[in-house]
């Protein structure tokens, strides 16, 4: 909610009407769809779980297609735990493909890494807070002006991690996952039952 509220505050500061509607509230899906029906521009902001938005967002998109499509402009904000952007970008890709297939106008998105450090409290907790805030304001200005916001806007705010450190971090996290699997009696090296034979 932090990034959605920052966006709302920015837009209202320029005299634009903005509303934050939570998918995980009592009114949930219906409240969001009702808000989307009357909006010219929609910004979907959410966390990144397993490289994309949560399943409820996918369900929202299905409902949106069924009930509220009007050719609106769509922007995305996705916040994940990893410091680099490529793992979180697939959430924005989801929105882009959805917009392309449904006649909406995808206008770009913003990836904010290291979400666990922010923890919904303040961007000041990030080591790259100054760049992140500056680039978020560029992104918010693009929303305000109805412009397409390219990937370079958020990529220039991302932490630059040396390759060696990224590899070490990835290895450490993979071992942690493997250890968690082992504690549950699962074999991390076993083929997934969800993989298609065509992919093997």
N, C-alpha and C positions, 0 to 999 in steps of 0.2 A: 504493500500500500504506500510505502514511502515514496517511490518514484512516481506513482500515479498522482499522489497528493502534491508533489513538487511540480508536476506538469500542470495540474489544475491551478495552483497558485500562480504559476508563470502566466498562463493564458488569461486568468482573471485580472492580473496586473496590467494587461493590455486591453481590458474592456471586453474580452470575449467570455461568453457563457460556457462554463465547463461543469461537469458533474462526474463524480466518482461513484460507480455502482459496483458493489461487491457481489461476485458470483457465489461466494460461500456465506451468504447471509440468509435470514429467514425467507425473504422473497426470492432469493437466488436467481434461477434461470429466468423466471417471468419478469422480474424487475430489470434484469439486464436487457432482455429482448425488448421490453417496452421502451427503455431508454435508447436503445439502438434504432428503433423504428422512427424516432423523432430527430435523430442526430444526422448532421451532414458529414461529420468526421468522427471516426471511432478509433480510440487508442486502447489496444489490449495490452495490459501490463500484468505480468505474472512471473512466477519462479520457473526455473528450468529443472525439470526432473527427468533424468535419463535422456538428456540431449534435446528435450523439447518442452513445450508447455504441458501441464498436467492433463490427464484424460478429460477432466470436466471442461476444459477449454475446447477440446475437440468436440465434445458433446454440444457445447455452446455454438460452435460453428455450424454444426448440423442443424440445430434449431434456427439459427440465424438465416441459413439458406432457405429453410422451410417457411419462415414467418416474417422476415424483416429486411430482405434485400431491397435496396433502393439505389444501388450504384455509389454508395458512400465511399469516401476516402478512408483507408485503413492504415494505421501505423501500429507497430508493435514495440513493446519494451519487454525484455526478458532478462532476468537476473539469475545468475548461477553461481555456484561455489568456486569453480575453477577460475584462475586468474586470466586465462586466455579466452579469446572470443570464439574460436572455430567450433568448439563443442556446443555452444549455446545458439549459434547462428541457425541451426536447423529448425529451431522454433520460429524464427523469422521466415525461413524458407516455407514452412507450413502455411503461414499466413499469406505469403506471396502466391503459392500454388492455389490456395483456396480462393483468393481474390481473382486470380486469372480464370479459374474455372466457373466463377459465379457472376462475373460482370462487375465486381467491386474494383476499386482503384487502389492498389497497394502503393503506398508512398514511402516505404522504408521503415527502418526500425533502429533500435538502440540496444546493444548488449552491455550489461554491467556485470563484470565478473567479481569474484570474491564476496559474494552475497552474505556468507556466514559472518564475515567481519562486520558488515553493516548491520545485520540482524534487525532490520527494520527501524533502527534508531537514528543514525546519522551517516551521511557520506564522509564526514570528517574522519571516520575510523579507518578509511582506506589510505594506503600509502600513496596512492595516486589521486587523492581527493581533489586537489586543485584542478588537475586536467579533467577529471571526471565531471566536476561541476561545470567547468567551462564548456565542455563538449555537450553536456546535457542541455545547456542553455542554447547552443547552436541547434540541437535537435528540436527543442521546444519552439524555437523561432521558426523552424521549417514547418512545424505543425500550425503555428499561428498564421503563417503566410500561405499555407496550403501547398507548399513545395515538396518535391521528392527529396528525401534525406538519404544520401548514399552511405555505404558501409564505412567510408573513410571518416565519417563524423565520429563513430564510436571506436573505430580501430585506433585512431590517434589518442584516445583516452586510455586504452588498455595498457596494463603493465607489460613492460618488455622483459621477458624472462629468458635468460641464457639457455641455449639448447641443452647443455649438460644438466642444468638445474631442473629443466622441464622433464628430462628423461628420468632423473633420479626421483622426482616427485611422482611421476607416473608409475615407476617401478614400486615405490613405497606404497602407493595407494592400491595397486594391484595385489601386492602381498597382503595388505590389510583385508581386502575383500576375500582373497583365497583363505585366509585364516578364519574369517567369519563363516565362510562356507563349511570349512572343516569342523568348526565348533558345532555346526548344525547337522553334521554327518553327511554333508554333500561333497561331491568330487568336482572341483572347479575345472578339471581337465576333461571331464566327460562331455561328449557331444550334447548339445542342447536338443531337447525333444521338440522344440519349436522351430527348428531349422528345416527348411524345405530340402528334399533330396536333390533338387536342382542346384542348390547352393553348395553342396558338399563337394 
